[in-house]
Amino acid sequence: MAAKRLLRTRSDITVSVVNPRPHFVQRIRLHQMIAAGYDATVSFDRALPRAAHRVFGEVTTIEAALGRLTLDDGSVLDYDYLVYA
């Protein structure tokens, strides 16, 4: 994940990961889940470094010119750089 790489190489930044669920879905493993009952989810506590800020919600608006995201609960996150994945 990009968050892991960034936090491994930079100690002077804050990384926030926004996701609607508290589990990371390993999309590359979805076929195994369907065929053999493999669990294709991993807790974000296992998937992300402790330094990563976890935000659970859906992004409803990206205002790139302002460096701002709005989430479905109305909260706003400001950013300097956005990695949309």
Secondary structure as the mmCIF struct_conf table of DSSP 4:
data_model
#
loop_
_struct_conf.conf_type_id
_struct_conf.id
_struct_conf.beg_label_comp_id
_struct_conf.beg_label_asym_id
_struct_conf.beg_label_seq_id
_struct_conf.end_label_comp_id
_struct_conf.end_label_asym_id
_struct_conf.end_label_seq_id
HELX_RH_AL_P HELX_RH_AL_P1 ALA A 2 THR A 9
BEND BEND1 SER A 11 ASP A 12
STRN STRN1 SER A 16 ASN A 19
BEND BEND2 PRO A 20 PRO A 22
STRN STRN2 HIS A 23 VAL A 25
HELX_RH_3T_P HELX_RH_3T_P1 ARG A 27 ARG A 29
HELX_RH_AL_P HELX_RH_AL_P2 LEU A 30 ALA A 36
STRN STRN3 THR A 41 SER A 43
HELX_RH_AL_P HELX_RH_AL_P3 PHE A 44 ALA A 47
BEND BEND3 LEU A 48 LEU A 48
TURN_TY1_P TURN_TY1_P1 ARG A 50 ALA A 51
BEND BEND4 ALA A 52 ALA A 52
STRN STRN4 HIS A 53 PHE A 56
BEND BEND5 GLY A 57 GLY A 57
STRN STRN5 VAL A 59 GLU A 63
TURN_TY1_P TURN_TY1_P2 ALA A 64 GLY A 67
STRN STRN6 ARG A 68 LEU A 71
TURN_TY1_P TURN_TY1_P3 ASP A 72 ASP A 73
BEND BEND6 GLY A 74 GLY A 74
STRN STRN7 VAL A 76 ASP A 78
BEND BEND7 ASP A 80 TYR A 81
#
